[in-house]
Amino acid sequence: MENTPNDRAAMLREPNFRWLLVGGITSMLGDQFTLIALPWLMLKMTGDSLHLGLVIALMGVPRAIFILLGGAIVDRYSPKRVLMLTKYANTVLLGALAALVLSGQATPALVYALALAIGLASAFSIPSGSAIMPSVVAPQHMQAANSMMMGLRQLTMLAGPVLAGLLIALGGDGAGQMGDARGIGLAFAFDSFTYLFSSWTLARVQVRQDAPRPAPQGLFSAVGEGLAMVWQDRDMRTCFGYWALVMLFVGGAFQVALPVLADTRLSGAGALGLLMGAHGSGTLLGMIVSGVKGKARIGGTLGSTILAIDAIVGALLMPFGFIHAAWQGALLMLVMGALGGFMQVAVFSWVQGRVPPAMLGRAMSIFMFIFMGVAPLSAASAGYLMQFVPLGTLFVGSGAFLIVMAALAFALTPMRRMRDGAAPAPAP
């Protein structure tokens, strides 16, 4: 059954979903300001790419390490409660960072400490934010709700960096050894305000039905229970394993090879921006289409659709090694983004609808760990491999590997029979 305009209008008239949507999008927009301001701050403070990489790592590593524990805590105390606490924490942390920059008291050590704390908070905000939707939206509206939320998030990822760059440039970008960094400080202050505002909107969200919380148990036992639940569900185990392999052998190669392509064959940073902008625009388009034609399937099942789209993406990935014009890469990225955006909404909705509410935080944390935990390993491996393998060969090999993986999963696993709305996985 497709989601009609009347269904989407009805959701927007629902106060709970409206409060969640407005607060979530506002916070996502603020995040884009920090993603631009924090690396720029370190670059202007130290002039050293090593410090720049370190501050990014300090945000990413604790998120990858603690996200599984974050999912267990979400299931114990409810997504809304945990998400509210993370919003308060980020309000304080970003406010402190803004105050340090605006007062001229920021030092690398203080920025490192705050970046580490922000990354740690995201280990809890990501699973709680992913798990809260089923307690706000009726099951039949889940895919349309995810499409709206994820589509608007993608829009903030397009507009946010541009607005942040303007604010930093006009307010003071720290040029001249941090002589005037007011623009950077204002960017952090704006993000702090968005978290405060989104905590106010979240307080007004009334959950549909608070899922029964599991009996108190050790956090590591709770994580193990979540892993056991995923393992015992054949379809979920198959999909998660497949995505982990794809991310390990394809995702990192793409992340590393694309900047090298822009630098060596295209017109540099401008070309890279064009490629990423095209991918983001395609992703937004795919998410919008998913909200309208979310049940369109290749071969009649969700699993066959995922595998078919992965094979198409693999075929689109292979020509990247031979392009010599930015518009060619942008066209490929636009199509790839649209296919990926369409499937992101479907996959999120499938996981949210399949997992028992009391286990959803852990399931979503495992799902996100696949991408956040495996991506750095994949990127590092790809960077090492590119010392010996030509750029064109890497793209062709990655695309061919994705096609072969999709074909093997279709032929040898039950993934092709995986359907939307299948019976929820039983809790262990």
SEKOLNU-801461 format. One line per 4 residues: number of its first residue (from 0); for each residue x, y, z of C-alpha. Coordinates in Angstrom, 1 decimal. Example, Ala and Ser with C-alpha at 12.3 -4.5 7.8 and 13.67 -1.06 7.14 Angstrom:
0 = 12.3 -4.5 7.8 ~ 13.7 -1.1 7.1
END
This chain:
0 = 0.0 0.0 0.0 ~ 1.4 3.3 -1.1 ~ 1.5 6.4 1.2 ~ -0.9 9.0 -0.2
4 = -0.7 12.7 0.2 ~ -3.6 12.5 2.7 ~ -1.6 10.1 4.8 ~ 1.4 12.4 4.9
8 = -0.9 15.4 5.6 ~ -2.5 13.5 8.5 ~ 1.0 12.8 10.0 ~ 1.9 16.5 9.8
12 = -1.3 17.3 11.7 ~ -0.3 14.8 14.4 ~ 1.3 17.0 17.2 ~ 3.7 14.3 18.4
16 = 5.2 13.7 15.0 ~ 5.3 17.4 14.3 ~ 7.2 18.2 17.5 ~ 9.6 15.4 16.8
20 = 10.1 16.4 13.2 ~ 10.7 20.1 13.9 ~ 13.1 19.5 16.8 ~ 15.0 16.8 15.0
24 = 15.5 18.8 11.8 ~ 16.6 21.9 13.8 ~ 19.2 19.8 15.6 ~ 20.4 18.2 12.4
28 = 20.9 21.6 10.9 ~ 23.0 22.7 13.9 ~ 25.1 19.6 13.6 ~ 26.3 20.7 10.2
32 = 27.6 24.0 11.7 ~ 29.8 22.0 14.1 ~ 31.0 19.6 11.4 ~ 32.3 22.7 9.5
36 = 33.5 24.8 12.5 ~ 35.3 22.2 14.5 ~ 37.8 21.0 11.8 ~ 38.3 24.7 10.8
40 = 39.0 25.7 14.4 ~ 41.7 23.1 14.8 ~ 43.3 23.9 11.4 ~ 43.5 27.6 12.3
44 = 44.7 26.9 15.8 ~ 47.5 24.5 14.9 ~ 48.0 24.7 11.1 ~ 48.6 21.0 11.3
48 = 46.6 18.3 9.5 ~ 47.6 15.8 12.2 ~ 45.7 17.8 14.9 ~ 42.8 18.0 12.4
52 = 42.7 14.3 12.0 ~ 43.0 13.7 15.7 ~ 40.0 15.9 16.7 ~ 37.9 14.1 14.1
56 = 39.1 10.7 15.4 ~ 38.3 11.8 19.0 ~ 34.7 12.3 17.9 ~ 34.4 9.1 15.9
60 = 36.2 6.5 18.0 ~ 34.1 6.8 21.2 ~ 30.9 6.8 19.1 ~ 32.0 3.5 17.4
64 = 33.1 1.9 20.7 ~ 30.2 2.8 22.9 ~ 27.3 2.7 20.5 ~ 26.4 -0.9 21.4
68 = 26.3 0.1 25.1 ~ 24.2 3.1 24.1 ~ 21.7 0.8 22.5 ~ 21.4 -1.3 25.6
72 = 20.9 1.8 27.8 ~ 18.2 3.1 25.4 ~ 16.3 -0.2 25.8 ~ 16.6 0.0 29.5
76 = 15.4 3.6 30.0 ~ 13.4 4.3 26.8 ~ 14.5 6.2 23.7 ~ 12.9 9.5 24.7
80 = 14.6 9.7 28.1 ~ 18.1 8.9 26.7 ~ 17.6 11.3 23.8 ~ 16.6 14.1 26.1
84 = 19.7 13.7 28.2 ~ 22.0 13.7 25.2 ~ 20.4 16.9 24.0 ~ 21.0 18.5 27.4
88 = 24.6 17.3 27.3 ~ 25.3 18.6 23.8 ~ 23.7 22.0 24.7 ~ 26.3 22.3 27.6
92 = 29.3 21.0 25.7 ~ 28.7 23.1 22.6 ~ 27.9 26.1 24.7 ~ 31.2 25.7 26.5
96 = 33.1 25.4 23.2 ~ 31.4 28.5 21.9 ~ 32.3 30.4 25.1 ~ 36.0 29.3 24.9
100 = 36.3 30.4 21.3 ~ 34.5 33.7 21.7 ~ 36.6 34.6 24.8 ~ 39.8 33.6 23.1
104 = 40.5 30.9 25.8 ~ 40.3 27.9 23.5 ~ 43.4 25.6 23.5 ~ 43.9 22.3 21.6
108 = 43.7 20.3 24.8 ~ 40.4 21.8 25.8 ~ 39.0 21.2 22.2 ~ 40.2 17.6 22.3
112 = 38.4 17.0 25.6 ~ 35.1 18.6 24.4 ~ 35.3 16.7 21.0 ~ 35.7 13.4 22.9
116 = 32.7 14.2 25.1 ~ 30.6 15.2 22.1 ~ 31.5 11.9 20.3 ~ 30.6 10.0 23.5
120 = 27.2 11.7 23.6 ~ 26.5 10.7 20.0 ~ 27.0 7.0 21.0 ~ 23.7 7.4 22.9
124 = 21.9 9.9 20.8 ~ 22.2 7.9 17.6 ~ 20.4 4.7 18.8 ~ 17.9 6.7 20.8
128 = 17.1 8.9 17.9 ~ 16.7 5.8 15.6 ~ 14.5 3.9 18.1 ~ 12.0 6.7 19.0
132 = 10.0 6.8 15.8 ~ 7.9 3.6 16.3 ~ 6.7 5.0 19.7 ~ 5.5 8.2 17.9
136 = 4.1 7.0 14.6 ~ 1.6 4.3 13.8 ~ 3.2 1.2 12.0 ~ 1.4 1.8 8.7
140 = 2.9 5.3 8.5 ~ 6.4 4.3 9.5 ~ 8.0 4.4 6.0 ~ 6.4 7.8 5.1
144 = 7.5 9.2 8.5 ~ 11.1 8.0 7.9 ~ 11.1 9.3 4.4 ~ 10.1 12.8 5.6
148 = 12.6 12.8 8.5 ~ 15.5 11.4 6.5 ~ 14.7 13.5 3.4 ~ 14.7 16.7 5.5
152 = 17.9 15.6 7.2 ~ 19.5 15.2 3.8 ~ 18.3 18.7 3.0 ~ 20.1 20.1 6.1
156 = 23.3 18.3 4.9 ~ 23.1 20.3 1.7 ~ 22.1 23.7 3.2 ~ 23.9 23.5 6.5
160 = 27.5 23.6 5.3 ~ 26.8 26.5 3.0 ~ 25.1 28.5 5.8 ~ 27.9 27.6 8.3
164 = 30.6 28.7 5.8 ~ 28.9 32.0 5.3 ~ 28.6 32.6 9.1 ~ 32.2 31.8 9.7
168 = 33.4 33.8 6.8 ~ 31.3 36.9 7.7 ~ 31.7 36.6 11.5 ~ 35.5 35.9 11.6
172 = 37.2 32.7 10.5 ~ 40.2 32.8 12.8 ~ 42.6 34.0 10.1 ~ 45.8 35.5 11.4
176 = 46.5 32.9 14.2 ~ 43.0 33.1 15.6 ~ 42.9 36.9 15.6 ~ 39.2 37.0 15.0
180 = 37.3 33.7 15.4 ~ 33.9 35.1 16.2 ~ 32.3 33.3 13.3 ~ 33.6 30.0 14.5
184 = 32.3 30.7 18.0 ~ 28.9 31.7 16.7 ~ 28.7 28.5 14.7 ~ 29.1 26.5 17.9
188 = 26.7 28.7 19.8 ~ 24.1 28.2 17.1 ~ 24.4 24.4 17.3 ~ 24.1 24.7 21.1
192 = 20.9 26.6 20.7 ~ 19.5 24.0 18.3 ~ 20.0 21.3 20.9 ~ 18.3 23.4 23.5
196 = 15.4 24.1 21.2 ~ 15.1 20.5 20.2 ~ 15.0 19.4 23.8 ~ 12.1 21.8 24.3
200 = 10.2 20.2 21.4 ~ 11.1 16.7 22.5 ~ 9.6 17.4 25.9 ~ 6.2 17.9 24.2
204 = 6.3 14.6 22.4 ~ 3.9 12.0 24.0 ~ 4.9 8.5 23.1 ~ 2.2 6.2 21.8
208 = 2.9 3.4 24.1 ~ 6.0 3.0 26.2 ~ 7.4 -0.5 25.5 ~ 8.0 -2.7 28.6
212 = 11.5 -2.2 29.8 ~ 13.6 -5.3 30.3 ~ 14.4 -6.5 33.8 ~ 17.6 -4.8 35.2
216 = 20.7 -6.6 33.9 ~ 24.3 -5.9 33.3 ~ 25.0 -3.7 30.3 ~ 27.3 -6.2 28.6
220 = 24.7 -8.9 29.1 ~ 22.1 -6.6 27.5 ~ 24.4 -6.0 24.5 ~ 24.9 -9.8 24.3
224 = 21.2 -10.3 24.3 ~ 20.8 -7.8 21.4 ~ 23.5 -9.6 19.4 ~ 21.8 -12.9 20.1
228 = 18.5 -11.5 19.0 ~ 20.0 -10.4 15.7 ~ 21.8 -13.7 15.3 ~ 18.7 -15.8 15.9
232 = 16.7 -13.9 13.3 ~ 17.8 -15.5 10.0 ~ 16.9 -12.6 7.8 ~ 18.4 -10.0 10.0
236 = 21.6 -12.0 10.5 ~ 21.9 -12.4 6.8 ~ 21.3 -8.8 5.9 ~ 23.6 -7.4 8.7
240 = 26.4 -9.8 7.6 ~ 26.0 -8.8 4.0 ~ 26.1 -5.1 4.7 ~ 29.2 -5.5 6.9
244 = 31.0 -7.3 4.0 ~ 29.9 -4.6 1.5 ~ 31.0 -1.8 3.8 ~ 34.4 -3.5 4.5
248 = 35.3 -4.1 0.9 ~ 33.5 -1.4 -1.0 ~ 32.6 1.5 1.3 ~ 36.1 2.6 2.3
252 = 37.5 2.3 -1.2 ~ 34.9 4.7 -2.4 ~ 35.5 7.2 0.4 ~ 39.3 7.2 -0.2
256 = 39.3 6.9 -4.0 ~ 36.8 9.7 -4.8 ~ 39.0 12.6 -3.4 ~ 42.0 11.1 -5.2
260 = 40.0 11.1 -8.4 ~ 39.0 14.7 -8.0 ~ 42.6 15.7 -7.2 ~ 44.3 13.8 -10.0
264 = 41.9 13.8 -12.9 ~ 39.3 16.4 -12.3 ~ 39.5 20.0 -11.2 ~ 40.4 19.5 -7.5
268 = 38.3 20.5 -4.5 ~ 35.6 22.1 -6.6 ~ 35.0 18.9 -8.5 ~ 34.9 16.9 -5.2
272 = 32.2 19.4 -4.0 ~ 30.3 18.9 -7.2 ~ 30.4 15.1 -6.9 ~ 29.3 15.1 -3.2
276 = 26.6 17.7 -3.9 ~ 25.2 15.5 -6.7 ~ 25.2 12.5 -4.5 ~ 23.4 14.4 -1.7
280 = 20.9 15.7 -4.1 ~ 20.3 12.2 -5.5 ~ 19.9 10.9 -2.0 ~ 17.3 13.5 -1.2
284 = 15.4 12.7 -4.4 ~ 15.4 9.0 -3.6 ~ 14.1 9.6 -0.1 ~ 11.3 11.7 -1.5
288 = 10.4 9.0 -4.0 ~ 10.4 6.5 -1.2 ~ 7.8 8.5 0.7 ~ 5.5 8.4 -2.3
292 = 6.3 5.0 -3.9 ~ 7.8 3.3 -0.9 ~ 6.5 -0.1 -1.7 ~ 7.9 -0.3 -5.3
296 = 9.9 -3.5 -5.4 ~ 12.1 -5.3 -8.0 ~ 11.2 -9.0 -8.0 ~ 8.4 -8.5 -5.5
300 = 10.4 -8.5 -2.3 ~ 12.5 -6.1 -0.3 ~ 15.5 -8.4 -0.3 ~ 15.6 -8.8 -4.1
304 = 15.2 -5.1 -4.5 ~ 18.2 -4.4 -2.2 ~ 20.4 -6.9 -4.1 ~ 19.3 -5.6 -7.5
308 = 20.0 -2.0 -6.5 ~ 23.4 -3.0 -5.1 ~ 24.2 -4.7 -8.4 ~ 23.2 -1.5 -10.3
312 = 25.3 0.6 -8.0 ~ 28.3 -1.7 -8.6 ~ 27.9 -1.3 -12.4 ~ 27.8 2.5 -11.9
316 = 30.9 2.4 -9.7 ~ 33.1 0.7 -12.3 ~ 33.2 3.6 -14.9 ~ 34.6 6.1 -12.2
320 = 38.1 4.9 -13.0 ~ 37.8 6.2 -16.6 ~ 36.0 9.5 -16.3 ~ 37.9 12.8 -17.1
324 = 35.1 15.4 -16.6 ~ 33.4 16.4 -13.4 ~ 29.9 16.3 -15.0 ~ 30.3 12.6 -15.8
328 = 31.1 11.8 -12.2 ~ 28.3 14.0 -11.0 ~ 25.7 12.2 -13.2 ~ 26.8 8.9 -11.9
332 = 26.7 10.1 -8.3 ~ 23.3 11.6 -8.8 ~ 21.9 8.2 -9.9 ~ 23.8 6.3 -7.1
336 = 22.5 8.7 -4.5 ~ 18.9 8.3 -5.6 ~ 19.1 4.6 -5.5 ~ 20.7 4.6 -2.1
340 = 18.3 7.2 -0.6 ~ 15.3 5.1 -1.7 ~ 16.7 2.0 0.0 ~ 17.8 3.8 3.2
344 = 14.2 4.6 4.1 ~ 13.0 1.1 3.3 ~ 15.7 -0.6 5.3 ~ 15.3 1.7 8.3
348 = 11.6 1.1 8.3 ~ 12.1 -2.7 7.9 ~ 14.4 -2.9 11.0 ~ 12.1 -0.6 13.1
352 = 9.0 -2.7 12.2 ~ 10.7 -6.1 12.7 ~ 12.4 -5.7 16.1 ~ 10.4 -5.9 19.4
356 = 10.2 -2.4 20.9 ~ 12.1 -3.4 24.0 ~ 15.1 -4.5 21.8 ~ 15.0 -1.7 19.2
360 = 17.7 0.4 20.7 ~ 20.2 -2.4 20.6 ~ 19.2 -3.5 17.1 ~ 19.6 0.0 15.7
364 = 23.0 0.4 17.5 ~ 24.2 -2.9 15.9 ~ 22.9 -1.7 12.6 ~ 24.7 1.7 12.9
368 = 27.9 0.0 14.2 ~ 28.2 -1.9 11.0 ~ 28.8 1.4 9.2 ~ 30.5 3.5 11.8
372 = 32.8 0.7 13.1 ~ 33.7 -0.9 9.8 ~ 34.1 2.3 7.8 ~ 37.4 3.4 9.3
376 = 39.0 -0.1 8.8 ~ 37.8 -0.1 5.2 ~ 39.1 3.4 4.5 ~ 42.5 2.6 6.1
380 = 42.8 -0.6 4.0 ~ 41.8 1.2 0.8 ~ 44.4 3.9 1.5 ~ 47.1 1.2 1.8
384 = 45.9 -0.7 -1.2 ~ 46.1 2.4 -3.4 ~ 49.8 2.5 -3.0 ~ 50.0 -0.6 -5.2
388 = 46.7 -0.6 -7.3 ~ 45.9 2.0 -10.0 ~ 42.9 4.2 -9.4 ~ 40.9 2.7 -12.3
392 = 41.6 -0.8 -11.1 ~ 40.3 0.0 -7.6 ~ 37.0 1.4 -8.9 ~ 36.5 -1.5 -11.3
396 = 37.4 -4.0 -8.7 ~ 35.1 -2.5 -6.1 ~ 32.2 -2.3 -8.5 ~ 32.7 -5.9 -9.6
400 = 33.0 -7.1 -6.1 ~ 29.7 -5.5 -5.2 ~ 28.0 -7.2 -8.2 ~ 29.4 -10.5 -7.3
404 = 28.4 -10.1 -3.6 ~ 24.9 -9.3 -4.6 ~ 24.7 -12.2 -7.0 ~ 26.0 -14.7 -4.4
408 = 23.6 -13.3 -1.8 ~ 20.8 -13.8 -4.2 ~ 21.8 -17.3 -5.1 ~ 23.0 -18.7 -1.8
412 = 21.1 -16.9 1.0 ~ 17.5 -16.4 1.9 ~ 17.9 -12.6 1.5 ~ 16.1 -12.6 -1.9
416 = 12.9 -13.8 -0.1 ~ 13.0 -11.1 2.6 ~ 9.7 -9.2 2.6 ~ 8.4 -6.0 4.0
420 = 6.3 -6.4 7.1 ~ 7.6 -9.8 8.0 ~ 6.8 -11.1 11.5 ~ 8.9 -9.4 14.2
424 = 11.9 -11.2 15.5 ~ 11.3 -12.8 18.9 ~ 13.2 -11.5 21.9 ~ 15.6 -14.0 23.3
END
